[in-house]
Amino acid sequence: MPDYMLDAHMHRSIEELSAEAYGLTDESQSYSTAGIVAPAKGLPPKASLSAIVSALQKTYCQNISYEFEHVMSSAARQWFAGYVESLTSQDIAWRKDRFHELLAKTEVFEHFLQKKLPNVKRYGLEGSESIVVLLDQLIFEATQHGIVDIVAGLSHRGRMSILANLLEYPQDEMLRKLRGGSEFSDESPHSGDMLVDLAKPATLRYPGVESPVNVDVLWNACHLESGMPVGMGKSRTKDINIARAQNRRSHTIGDHVLSVSLHGDSSFAGQGIVAESLGMSGLAHFTNGGTVHVVINNQVGYTTPASHTRTTRYASDIAKFADIPIIHVNGDYPEELARAARTAVAYRQKFRKASTKSFGKCAVGNDGACVPMAKQPTDSSFVGRGH
């Protein structure tokens, strides 16, 4: 059974989460909300049981969920709970036009490539287009904290769409590359890199943000996760160099540069370099102030179902040993992805650790050429019917 059909993501009654399990049955009684629900939820100091449960359900039982009880610091757990309970739909509502623009451009771009270049192995983003919204919100939130540089390690999946629609890679150059050409001029003797390893730095500007933000996209090696430690190390070095150039006496690693790393679900769970990088991420001489990890969970893992890939329920579970909170999001809801991005960056700036997971899906198959039924015919046909 695919992950998206697991009972954890279906509406069902869980005894441990019911008020009756703790003897709370009197609806006529008012309970103190202090320490139970963040004050920003609008509840009075005392509220009925149903009002408290309703407020908590709106935070934890919708299209976004959180794992943070494994975090060792009680202060970090309390801060995280208070922050997510205080978020409202108005926090990111004003950016909905931007979200719509990105989603429309990405979907049209993907459909165009699938129609005009169906045999090109490009690892499309169909079904998970909202990851572009997540990345845009991550970069925007970073600018709100004074960050001026982003070091981005992209996965093969979705690289073309992210470069073309978010990072402003020239589309004529992109099409030239997709048709078998080189990213270099005709006069150059160089043949160029693989299509799915393509990279180019970008400079983005956001309304209301005084300074532009530089996005340094890493050249991705064929070993899927080798870019993860490179991005972490490069962001640390850039951050230290910026602080030195400004003669900053008081400087915390991560003040100026944010590392963002995209992963596929199977590679994040299955490749040892991920665990090695996470294990060293908090050490004094290696930390970069926190990396936001985005796991594109399209359920298939190229040729391997989740039941044959890992012993844990979620691909992101490996991050728990690094004392990192995890956010699970339904990729069909871009506003929730934006809310997850805001939470991840805020937590990173506060505690210098973060992890985000997108619960997406691949709508047209999971092989390089995005051919339905090519790798996982049962799962692909199920997603195809449901999309």
C-alpha positions in Angstrom: 0.0 0.0 0.0 1.4 3.4 -0.9 2.4 5.8 1.8 -0.3 8.2 1.0 -2.9 5.6 1.9 -1.4 4.9 5.3 -3.9 5.3 8.1 -1.8 8.1 9.6 -3.0 10.3 6.7 -6.7 9.3 6.8 -9.3 10.6 9.1 -9.7 8.0 11.9 -10.2 8.0 15.6 -7.1 7.5 17.7 -7.9 6.7 21.3 -4.8 8.3 22.7 -5.9 11.6 21.2 -9.4 11.6 22.5 -10.4 13.7 25.4 -12.4 10.8 26.9 -9.1 8.8 27.4 -8.1 11.3 30.0 -11.4 11.7 31.7 -12.3 15.0 30.1 -16.0 14.6 29.3 -17.7 17.6 31.0 -18.5 20.1 28.3 -20.0 22.5 30.9 -16.7 23.0 32.6 -14.1 25.6 31.5 -10.4 24.8 31.4 -7.4 27.1 31.6 -5.8 27.4 28.2 -2.4 28.4 29.6 0.3 25.9 28.5 -2.2 24.1 26.2 -2.9 26.4 23.3 -0.9 29.4 22.2 -2.6 32.7 23.2 -2.6 33.9 19.6 -5.3 31.3 18.7 -7.8 33.8 20.1 -9.1 31.7 22.9 -9.8 33.3 26.3 -7.8 32.4 29.4 -10.5 29.8 30.0 -12.4 27.9 27.3 -14.7 24.9 26.9 -13.3 21.5 26.1 -14.7 21.6 22.6 -13.2 25.0 21.8 -9.7 23.9 23.0 -9.9 20.6 21.0 -11.1 22.5 17.9 -8.2 25.0 18.1 -5.7 22.1 18.4 -7.2 20.2 15.5 -6.9 23.2 13.3 -3.2 23.2 13.9 -2.3 19.5 14.0 -5.0 17.6 12.1 -5.2 19.3 8.7 -2.9 19.1 5.7 0.2 19.8 7.7 1.6 17.9 10.6 4.7 18.1 12.8 7.1 15.8 14.6 9.0 17.5 17.4 8.4 15.5 20.6 11.7 13.7 19.9 13.6 17.0 20.2 15.6 16.8 23.4 15.4 20.5 24.5 12.1 21.2 26.3 12.6 24.9 25.5 12.8 24.1 21.7 9.7 21.9 21.9 7.7 24.6 23.7 8.8 27.3 21.3 8.0 25.1 18.3 4.5 24.3 19.6 3.8 27.9 20.4 5.0 29.1 17.0 2.9 26.7 14.9 -0.2 27.2 17.0 0.2 31.0 16.6 0.2 30.8 12.7 -2.9 31.9 10.9 -3.9 31.8 7.2 -3.4 35.6 7.0 0.4 35.1 7.6 1.0 34.2 4.0 -2.3 35.1 2.3 -0.8 38.3 0.7 1.7 36.2 -1.3 -1.0 34.0 -3.0 -0.7 35.8 -6.3 3.0 34.9 -6.3 2.1 31.3 -5.6 -0.4 31.2 -8.4 2.1 32.7 -10.8 4.7 30.1 -10.0 2.3 27.2 -10.1 0.8 28.3 -13.4 4.3 28.8 -15.0 5.5 25.5 -13.7 2.6 23.4 -14.9 2.6 25.0 -18.3 6.3 24.4 -18.6 6.0 20.8 -17.6 3.2 20.1 -20.0 5.0 21.8 -22.8 8.1 19.7 -22.3 6.2 16.5 -21.9 4.3 17.2 -25.2 7.2 18.6 -27.3 10.1 16.5 -25.9 8.6 13.3 -24.5 11.7 11.2 -24.9 14.1 13.5 -23.0 15.0 12.2 -19.6 14.4 15.4 -17.5 12.9 14.1 -14.2 9.8 16.2 -14.4 8.0 17.8 -11.5 4.4 16.9 -12.4 2.4 16.2 -9.3 4.8 18.0 -7.1 4.8 21.5 -8.7 4.1 23.2 -5.4 7.7 22.5 -4.4 8.5 25.6 -6.3 6.2 27.6 -4.0 8.0 26.1 -1.0 11.4 27.1 -2.3 10.3 30.6 -3.1 8.8 31.0 0.4 12.0 29.7 2.0 14.1 32.2 0.1 11.6 35.0 0.9 11.5 34.1 4.6 15.3 34.0 4.7 15.4 37.6 3.5 13.2 38.7 6.4 15.9 37.5 8.7 18.7 39.4 7.0 20.1 36.5 5.0 21.7 37.6 1.7 22.9 34.3 0.2 21.3 31.0 -0.4 23.3 27.8 -1.2 20.9 25.5 -2.9 21.5 21.8 -3.6 18.8 20.6 -6.0 17.8 17.1 -6.7 17.4 15.7 -10.2 13.7 15.7 -9.8 12.3 19.0 -10.8 15.6 20.7 -11.5 14.5 22.0 -14.9 11.3 23.6 -13.6 13.0 25.2 -10.6 15.8 26.7 -12.7 13.4 28.0 -15.4 10.5 29.2 -13.4 12.0 30.3 -10.0 15.6 30.9 -10.6 15.2 32.7 -13.9 17.4 30.4 -16.0 17.0 31.7 -19.6 14.4 29.5 -21.3 16.1 29.6 -24.7 19.2 28.2 -23.2 17.2 25.6 -21.3 15.5 24.5 -24.6 18.8 24.4 -26.3 20.2 22.1 -23.6 17.0 19.9 -23.7 17.4 19.4 -27.4 20.9 18.0 -26.9 22.9 21.2 -27.2 25.5 22.6 -24.8 25.1 25.3 -22.2 28.2 26.8 -23.8 28.4 28.8 -27.1 28.9 27.0 -30.4 32.5 28.3 -30.4 33.3 26.7 -27.1 35.2 23.3 -27.2 33.3 22.1 -24.1 30.5 19.6 -24.3 28.7 20.7 -21.1 27.3 18.8 -18.2 24.5 16.4 -17.9 21.0 17.9 -18.3 19.8 17.0 -14.8 23.1 18.3 -13.2 22.7 21.8 -14.7 23.2 24.8 -12.5 23.5 28.5 -12.7 23.6 31.2 -10.0 20.7 33.6 -9.7 19.8 36.9 -8.1 16.2 37.3 -6.9 14.4 40.5 -5.7 11.3 40.5 -3.6 8.9 43.4 -3.1 9.5 45.2 0.2 13.0 43.7 0.5 15.8 46.3 0.1 18.6 44.0 -0.9 18.6 41.2 -3.5 19.3 37.7 -2.5 21.9 35.6 -4.3 21.1 32.0 -4.9 24.1 29.8 -5.5 22.9 26.5 -7.2 25.3 23.7 -6.8 26.4 21.5 -9.7 24.9 18.2 -8.8 27.0 15.0 -9.2 25.6 11.8 -10.4 25.8 10.4 -6.8 22.5 11.8 -5.8 23.3 13.0 -2.3 26.9 14.1 -2.7 25.7 17.7 -3.0 24.4 17.7 0.5 27.8 18.0 2.4 29.1 20.3 -0.3 26.3 22.7 0.2 26.6 22.6 4.0 30.4 23.3 3.8 30.1 26.0 1.2 27.4 27.8 3.1 29.6 27.8 6.2 32.6 29.1 4.3 30.5 31.9 2.6 29.0 32.9 5.9 32.4 33.2 7.6 33.8 35.2 4.7 30.9 37.6 4.7 31.3 38.2 8.5 35.1 38.8 8.1 34.5 41.2 5.2 32.2 43.2 7.4 34.5 43.0 10.4 31.8 41.6 12.5 32.9 41.0 16.1 29.7 39.4 17.1 28.8 36.7 14.6 26.8 33.5 14.7 27.3 30.9 12.0 24.3 31.1 9.7 23.6 34.8 10.1 24.1 35.6 6.4 23.8 32.4 4.5 21.1 29.7 4.4 21.7 26.2 3.0 18.7 24.5 1.4 19.0 20.9 0.2 16.5 19.0 -1.9 16.2 15.2 -1.7 14.2 12.4 -3.2 12.6 10.2 -0.6 14.5 7.0 -1.3 17.9 8.7 -1.6 17.4 10.6 1.7 16.6 7.4 3.5 18.9 5.1 1.7 22.3 6.8 1.0 24.8 6.8 3.8 26.2 10.2 3.1 23.0 11.7 4.4 23.4 10.2 7.8 27.1 11.1 7.9 26.3 14.8 7.0 23.5 15.0 9.6 25.7 13.4 12.2 28.4 16.1 11.7 25.9 19.0 11.2 25.9 20.1 14.8 29.7 19.9 15.5 31.4 23.2 16.3 33.9 23.0 13.4 31.3 21.8 10.8 28.0 23.5 11.6 26.6 25.9 9.0 23.9 27.3 11.3 21.3 24.8 10.1 20.2 23.5 6.7 16.6 23.3 5.6 16.2 19.8 4.0 13.3 19.4 1.6 12.3 15.8 0.9 10.2 15.4 -2.3 8.3 12.2 -1.3 6.7 11.0 -4.6 6.3 7.5 -3.1 8.1 5.4 -5.7 11.8 5.7 -5.3 12.5 5.2 -9.1 12.3 1.4 -9.0 11.8 0.5 -5.4 8.6 0.8 -3.2 9.0 2.2 0.3 8.4 -1.2 1.9 11.7 -2.4 0.2 13.7 0.7 0.9 13.6 1.4 4.7 12.3 0.0 7.9 10.8 3.3 9.1 7.4 4.7 8.2 8.7 8.0 6.7 11.7 8.8 4.6 12.5 11.7 6.8 12.8 9.6 10.0 16.6 9.4 9.7 16.7 13.1 10.6 15.4 12.5 14.1 18.7 11.2 15.4 20.2 14.7 14.6 17.6 16.3 17.0 15.8 17.9 14.1 12.0 18.7 14.0 10.2 17.4 10.9 7.3 19.0 9.1 5.0 16.8 6.9 3.0 18.6 4.3 0.4 17.6 1.7 1.9 18.9 -1.5 -1.6 19.6 -3.0 -1.9 22.6 -0.6 0.7 25.3 -1.5 -0.4 27.6 1.3 0.5 24.9 3.8 3.9 24.5 2.1 4.5 28.2 2.5 3.5 27.9 6.2 5.9 25.1 6.6 8.7 27.2 5.0 8.0 30.0 7.4 8.2 27.6 10.4 11.3 26.0 9.2 13.2 29.2 8.7 12.0 30.7 12.0 13.1 27.6 13.9 16.4 27.5 12.0 17.1 31.2 13.0 16.2 30.5 16.6 18.0 27.2 17.1 20.0 26.7 13.9 18.4 23.4 13.0 15.6 22.7 10.5 14.0 20.0 8.4 11.0 20.2 6.0 9.3 17.4 4.1 6.9 17.8 1.2 4.3 15.0 0.9 4.0 15.2 -2.8 3.4 12.7 -5.6 4.6 12.1 -9.2 1.6 12.2 -11.5 3.1 10.8 -14.7 5.6 8.1 -13.7 8.9 8.2 -11.9 11.5 7.3 -14.5 13.8 9.9 -16.1 11.6 10.4 -19.1 8.4 10.7 -17.0 6.7 7.8 -18.8 3.7 6.4 -16.9 3.7 2.8 -15.9 7.4 2.4 -16.8 8.8 1.7 -13.3 6.0 1.1 -10.8 2.9 0.2 -12.8 0.6 -0.4 -9.8 1.4 2.8 -8.0 1.6 4.9 -11.1 -1.8 3.8 -12.3 -3.3 4.5 -8.8 -1.8 8.0 -8.8 -2.9 8.6 -12.3 -6.5 7.8 -11.5 -6.4 10.0 -8.4 -4.8 13.0 -9.9 
